[in-house]
Amino acid sequence: MKKTSSEAILNEELQTFNWNEVDKYPTFSLCDSLSNKQEKKQCFTSILTGHIFKYLQDEIIVVTQDVNDTIDLKLQISDTGGITLLETKIDSLTIQEIPNIDVLLANSLNTLPKIFPGIKRGQQVTTEFILPIIISAR
C-alpha cells in the first residue's frame, strides 16, 4: 500500500456558472476589507479551496494504485449562507481507491467559517457553482 503526501492533493481554482449574475459574490468576513468584486471572489475561492485542501491533508488516505482525477463538486450557497454539496462527479477508480472520498469532501464543508450569501439588487440570493478538486494520490 502507498500513502499520499499532503502535497499530492491539489485544488484547481473555483469555476462558476452563474455568479456573473449577482451584484456581490458570497463571501467570508476575512474578505470584507476588499472593495473590488473580483478580489472578493478570489478571496472567497481561496478560503474555500484552502479549507478543503487542509481538511484532506489532515486525513490519512492510503491507495494501492496511483489516483489522478479531477472531482467536480457542485455547491450551493443559500440565501442564508448555508452551503450544500449538491453533486459530485468522481471517477470509478477514485471511488475504488478512496471509497470515502465523497464523505471526506462533504465533511470538509461542515467546518467552514460563516458564509455571507450573494447579493442581487440588494437581496440575499442563492448561488451555485462548480468546484473542481484535483486528486493526485500515489
N, C-alpha and C positions, 0 to 999 in steps of 0.2 A: 504494500500500500504506500501511496505517496501523499504527502501533506502539502497544502498550498502555503505559499508565503503571503504575508499581508500585502505585498506589492502586486501579487498576481491578480487581485480582483480590482478592476478599474471601472470607473463610471464615465460614460460619454456625457457630453453637455445635454442638458434638458432640451427636448424638442417639443414644440407646442403646435396645436392645430386650431385653437380658437381664441388664443389670448390676444390677438391683434384687435379683437372686437371690444376689449374692455378699456376703460379710461385709466384705471390703476390695476396693476397686477396684484395677485395675492402676495403677502409679504410677512416677514418676521420683524419683531421690534428692533433687532440689530440693524435692519436696513432703513430705519426711519430717517436717519440723518442724510440720506441720499435724496437728491431732488430730481435727478434725471430718470425718466421712466425706464430707459434701457439699463441704467446702472442698478435700479431697484430690482429689475427682473434678474439680472446677473447675480445680485446679492442673494435673492431668494433661491435661485437654482444652485448656487454654490453651497449654501447652508443645507439644502435638501439632499443634494448628492453627497456632500461631505458626511452628513449624518448617517445615511445608508451605508456608505463606504466604511465608516468607523464601526458600525454595528456588525457588518460582515467580517471585518478584520478581527473582531473580538471572538467570533465563532471559530471553532475548530472544524474545518472542512477537510475531509480525507477522501481522496479519489483513487481508483485503481487504474484509470487511464486518463490521459490529458483531456481537459474540457475547455473548449474555446467557443463561446456562444454570446450572442447579444440578446439579452432578455428585454422585451418591451413591457413596461409597466404602464397600464392605462390608469391614471389617477384622477380623482375628482376632489376639488376643494369646494365645500358647500358654502352657501351664503352666510353661514355662521362660523366658518373657519375649520370645520371638521374635514379630515382627509380620509378618503376611501379608496382602496385598491379595487378597481372595477374589473380588471382583467390582466392576466399575464400570458405572454407568448414565450414559451420555453421549449427548446429543442428536446427531443426524446432522450438523447444521450445525456444531456444535462440532468434531466429528471432521474434517469437511471443511476448516475453517479452521485448526485446530490438530491436524494428524494425529498428532503425537507426544504428545498430552496425557496419554494413559494411561501412557506410558513415563516422562514427567516426574513424574507423581504417584507411580508405583511407585519411581522412583529417589529421590524425596524421603524415602521411608521408610527407605532403606538407611543414612542418615547420622544417624538418631535416636540420642540418648543411651540408655544401658541402661534397659530397661523391667523393672520388677518385676511379676510376674503377679498377677492377682486371687487372693483367698483365700476359701475356703468351708470352714467347720468346721475351720480350721487347715491345710487342704491347699491347695497351689497349684493353680489351675484355669484352664482355657482360657475366654476370654470373646470374644464377638463383638459388634460394634456398627456402626452406620451413621454415617459422617462426611459431611455434606453440604458441598460446596465451591461457592461461587458464583463463576462466571467471568463477568467483565464486561470484554470487550476491545473497544476502538474503534480 
